[in-house]
Amino acid sequence: MAAGLLAYAAVSAQPGTKLKPDETILLYSDSLVENTDPVVAKKVSSAGYMMAESNGLSGAETVPESGNIGNINANARFDLYFPKKPNGQMIIVCPGGGYSIVSSYNEGIYVAEWMIEKGITVAVVKYRLPNGHNEVPLADVQNTFRYCREHAAEWGVNQIGVMGFSAGGHLAATALTMYTDAATRPDFGVLIYPVISFDMKITHQGTHNQLIGYEKDAAGRNGKSWNEWDKACRRYKGLEKRYSLERQVSSDTPETFIALSNDDTTVPAQNSILFYSALLENKVPAEMHIYPAGGHGWGFSKDKYIGKGNDRIGYCREEFEASLERWLSSIR
C-alpha cells in the first residue's frame, strides 16, 4: 500500500475544529487528484480496490465553507481517526446530503471528534455520489468495511458499526440490510433522522430521485414501445421497493439506535418509525428517541462549532449524547 501520496491543498474553509484525520484512505485511486477538501490527513494511502462501476462524474470536487462536498468521484475515500485509548469499537460514518453532496463537517468530522473522545475509532466515508448509478454509494461503504475488517486487529478494534444521517442514514440502513458477507455486515447501526422509505408519500424526494432517478425520466412513455415502457416501469417500481428499507429488515439485521425530531418536515418521522417497527417485528434489539423539536439536519453541530445559541437541539443535546454513549457502551 502506498502512503503519503500527495499533500493536500491549503484552502481557506475550516470546519470549526483543529482536528485532522490520522490517515486518509483512497478507495480506488493511487493519488488524491485536484483536492480542495481541507479535512485530509497528511498521510494519504491507497486501499487498492478496483472500481466496479463509475458514477460518471469528473473534475474537481466542490467544497464550500459549509463542508458540503459535491462532485465526489474518483477521489472516493474515508478519513480515519484513532482515539488515544481505543475501547474496541469502531464506527463507519456516512454523512448525509440527499445523495447530491456529503455533509462532511456537520455529520462527519464533528461526529469523529465526539467519538474519539469516547474511545471509539472512526472512519468518515466521503462516498461517490450516485449520479444515476444507484449501487455506487453502497459499494464505497462496503469497501470501507472490508478495509477496516482487514486492519481491525492492528487498530485494537473488535466491533465495527455503521452510522448515518438523513440520506447517509438511508445509506447506513442499506448497509445494515444489504450486506453481502460477514466482512460487510455491520455489528450495529446508528441512524440519525434517516431517510428509510422510497414511498413517495413520506420519502425525501431529493434522496429518492438522486439515487434511482425521476420516474418521468426512468419510466416515461415517450420514445418507447409498450414492452420497453412496461419493462422500464417495472424496473423503476422494483428500485423503489428495493430501497424502501423497512421492507428489507430481517431477523439478521444488526441492532440499531435511532434518533430524530418530531417536527422534521424534510424527512418525516414515519421513516424512522417504519424501520423501528420492522426491527421489532423481526425481534431485533432497537432503541429510538424522538425529540419534540429540532427539525432536520442538526447532526453534531454544537455551539462550540457554530456559535452559542445556534444548536437546534441545544435543549436536549446532552440527553441525546448521553443516550447514545450509554447505548454504545451497552453493546460492546
N, C-alpha and C positions, 0 to 999 in steps of 0.2 A: 504494500500500500504506500502510495506516495504521500509525503507530508510537506506542509509549508509550501504549497504550490504557487500561491500568488498572494501578495499583500493586498489587503482590502483598501479601497479608495477612501480618502478622508472626505466627509461631507458635513454640511452644517447641521442637519437634523440630528437631534439627540432624543433618546427615549425617556428622559427624566430619571435615569439611573446610570451610575458609572459601571454597573455590572457588564462584563463581557463574557461570551461563551468561552469555555476552556478549549473547545475544538469544534470546528465546523466540518461536517462530512458531506461531500458531494455524492449524490446517489449514482449519477451516470457519467458525469464529466470528469476529465482529468485535471481541469483547471477552472477557476472561477473567472468567467468572462464578463467584461463590461459591468462590473459590480458597482452599485450605488447604495447598497444597504450598509448602514453604519454598524449594525449588530452582526458582526462576523468575527470569529476568533482569529488570532494571529496564526494559529496552526490550522491550516486547511488541508484536509485529506480526502482521498477518493475511496468510496466503497467498492467501486469497480463493477457495479451491476450493469447489465445490458438493458437498454430501454426497449421494452417490447412494443410500445406504441408511442408515437409522438403526439403532442397536443396541437401541433401545427403553428405554435407561436414562435416568434423570433424577435431579435433585437433586445435592447437593454430593458431591465425591469424599471417600473416606476415606483419611487419611494418618496412620497410626500412626508412632511413633518409629523403627520399622524402615525407613520409607520405602517400604513395600509399598502402592502406591496402588491403591485399589479404586474401582469405580463410575465409570470414565472414560467419558465420553460426548461431549457437545458441545464440551468443552474439549480434545479430541484435539490434540496439539501435539508439537513437538520442540524441545529445547534445543540451541543452537549454542554451541560452544566453539572459539575460534580460538587457535592457538599463536602465540608471538612470532615464530618463524621457520618458516613453513609449508614442508613438504618436497614438496608437491604431492599428497599422499594425503589422502583423507577416508574416514571410516568412519561408516556409519549403524548405530547400536547399538540392538538390540531386547532389552531386559531380559526375563527370564523371569517366571514366576509362575503357570504352569498355565492360562493364559488366564482367570484369575479375579482376579489382581492384577498389577501391574507393579513389579518389584523395582528401584526407581529409584535406590537407593544402592549396594547390593552389585554390581549389574550395569548401573549407569548412570553416576552422577557419579564413582564411584571409577575406572571404566574411562576416562572422559573425562580425568581428571587424569593418569593414566598416559600416555594417548595424546598429549595436547598437549605433554607433556614431551619426546616423541619427534618433535615437529613435525607431528603428524597432526591435521587438522581433524576435529571430531566433531559428530555430531547424535545425541542420545539421544531416541528416539521414545517418547512416552507415548501409546501407541495405544489405540484404543477396544477394550474387551473384547467378545467376540462375543455373549454372551447369546442364543444361538440364531441368530445371523447370521454364518455361517462365513466370509463373504467380507470382512467389515469390517476385521479387523486388517491383512490384506494390502493393502487399499485405502489405509490410512493410511501404510504403509511405501512403497508405490509413489508416492503423492503427495509424500512426503518426498523420494524420489529425483527426482521431476520438478522440485521447487523447487530442490533442490541442484544439479541439472544446469544449470538456468537461471542460477544465480548462481556457478557454479564459476569462471569466468574472473576475476570481480572478487575472489574469495577466494583466487586463486592455486592452485586445485585442478585437477588433470588426471586424477585416478583416484579413483573412488568405489566402495568395497566395502560389504559388509554383515556385521554381527557379531551373533550371538545366543546366548543362554544358555537351556538347558532348553526350556521352551515357546517362549521367544524364539528359541531355536535352530531349533525347528520353523518358526517364522515366517520366520526368515532363510533357512532351506533352501527354504521355499516361494518366497521372493523369488528365490532362485538358480535355481529350476527353472520357475517360472510367470510370468516376466516377460512383458510384453505388447509391448514395443518396445525400441529402443535406449536410450531415456531411463530405462526402469525395469529394464534388465538391469544387475546389479552387475558390476563389473570383477573382483571376487574375493569370497571368503567366508571367514569365521572362525566356526566352530561350537564352542561350549564345552558339554560334556555335553548335546548336543541330543536332544530327542525327534525321532525320524525316522519310525518306522513306526507305523501305527494297527492293526497286527496285535495283537489283544488278549492274545496270549501274551507280548509283550515291550514293549508301549507303556506310557506313563504314563497311567493311566486317567483321572485328572483332566483332563489336557490333551485327551485324546481326547473325553471327554464334554462338556467346556466348549465345544469347537469345533463338534462335529457332533451333540451331544445323546446321550441314553441310548437304547440300542436298544429297550428296553421301551416308551419313550415315542414314539420316532420310527417304530418298525416293529411295535408291538404289534397284536394282532388285535382287541382289544375295540372294538366300535362300528364296525368296517369290514366292507364286503363283501369277498369273496375278491379281486376285481380291485383294490380300493383297498388291501388288505393286501399283495398281490403288488407293486403299484407302490411302496408305501412301503418294503418290504423291499429292492427293487432299488435304490431311491434311496439308502437308508442304506448298503448294501454298496458302492454307487458312490462315496459320500463317503469311506468307509474306504479304498477303493482310491486315490482321488484324493489323499488326504492321507497316504498311505504313500509318502513322498517318495523312497525308494530306487527306486520304480517310475518316477519322473519324470525321472531323470537322463538326459542325452543328451550327445553329443559337444560341444554348445554350452554346457553348464553351466560356469560360471566356475571357475577353480582355487580350491582350498579347503584351509584349515588346520583340523584337528580336534584337540581336547584333551579328555580325560576321565579319570576314575579307575576303576580296575578293580573297586573294591569299591562302586560306585554301585548301591545297591539300589532307588533311586527311579526312575531311568531306566537300564535295563540296557545294558551296553556293546554288546550286539548292535545297538542302534540306530545308533551311530556306525560300527560295523564294516560294516553293510549299506550305508550311504551311501558309505563309503570304497571298498568293493568295487565298487559301481556306478560310481564315478568311475574306478577302474582299468579296468573293463570297457569304458568309453567313452573311454579314453585321455585323461582329464582330469587334469592335474597335481594331485597331492594330497599332503598330509603329515599324519600322525596321531601323536599322543603319548598313550600310556596310562600313567598313573602308578599305582603299586600301591595307594595309599591316599589318602583324602581325601573319599570319599563323594560326595554331590551338593550343589550349590549354593555352592561355595566362591568363585566369582566373583573379584572383586578386593578382597575383604575381608581386607586385610593387617593386621598388628599395629598399624600406626600409626592405623588407623581403629577397630579393635575391641578393642585391648588386647594386650599382649605375651603370646605363647604361645597365642593363640586362633585363629591362622590354620591351617585344616585341611590346607593343603598347604604349611605353612611349611618343611617339609623339602626341598621341591622348587620353591618359589615362584620363586627366582632362575633355575632351569633353565627353567621354563615361560615366564617373561617374556623370557629371552634367546632362546629358540627362536622365540617369536612375533615379537620385534623383528627377528631375523635374517631370518625368512621374509618379513615385510612389506617389509624393505629389498630383498630379492632380487627382488621382483615389481614394484618401481617402474619 
